[in-house]
Amino acid sequence: MTDPSAEQQSWPELPLEAWRDTCVTLQLWTQIVGKIRLSLTPWLNHSWQVPLYLTARGMTTTPIYDGERALEIAFDFIDHALRIDTSDGQQLKLPLRPQPVAEFFAAVMSALAQASLRIDIDELPNEMPDPIRFREDRVHAAYDADYAQRFWRVLLQCDRVFKLFRTGFIGKASPVHFFWGSFDLAVTRFSGRRAPLHPGGVPHLADVVTREAYSHEVSSAGFWPGGGAIDYPAFYSYAYPTPEGFGTSRVRPAAAFFSRDLGEFLLPYEAVRKAADPTAVLLEFLQSTYEAAANLARWDRASLECPLGKPGVPRVL
């Protein structure tokens, strides 16, 4: 039987209003770290070279290569520190505390220089309104350690469920990864067919990046802490190109709905958090929205799908 108190800790409350300033500041900090990875990593299809990945303490770049030398940058939301490790044994640690983006940026760049790593990044934030260059941003300076940790704990559970969902697909699928531009954890399935050229138009994101990301037909889902038109944390699911009738499809659970403004299905985080079985409810949303996209777009589901994986049990052919 599940311990209700343990379940509450695993899926904590995350009202956006309570940590909005921290959320924006943390997004900017992750963009600084993500752009360091971007500046050194060869382009991979669908921008898969840029995201961060969840860890048991926070999130990481995974190894980044500067020539033959490797470095890794990780957010630690237990000790509230940014850790920089290099393959020649150097270890640097910066505290995560209330501070302007400009100070965080300067501290990270100074730490890299101390490790003999001189890296230039594009200092203008992506996919955010009214961007301010990192070295000039003294507006965003909040860091509520409790809510930063709550956010990471939510992401950790999402990562677990998304990875389980991913095992039910044989076709091309993305890793479960955290995009620092849009500040969401995502997983994407592909039909294998080319998609029409994306129109672009994402704020502060080059059209060439958007068009490469959506070069092929997708069904994508993820978690987002909220902001803008959606003032609360939510799970989302969309298809590109959007098949006719997608928005009127019947999906599960009952709390899920289609946002015409965003062009995607949403499931408020609270509906999952308060459920008797959050994992089952989230899987139901992921599966039913995928089925809506795949059925309407006539994906070859028989060739692309398989039962969910089990630990230590090979898939039977």
Secondary structure, DSSP 8 states (H G I E B T S, - for coil): ---HHHHHHHS----HHHHHHHHHHHHHHHHHHHHHHHHHS---GGGTTS-BEE-SSEEE---EEETTEEEEEEEETTTTEEEEEETTS-EEEEE--S--HHHHHHHHHHHHHHTT-------S-SS-SS---GGG--S-----HHHHHHHHHHHHHHHHHHHHHHTTB-S-B---EEETTTTEEEEEEEEEEE--------TTS-HHHHHHHTSEEEEEEEEE--BTTB-S-EEEEEEES--TTGGG---SSTT-EEETTTTEEEEEHHHHHTSSSHHHHHHHHHHHHHHHHHHHTT--HHHHB----BTTB----
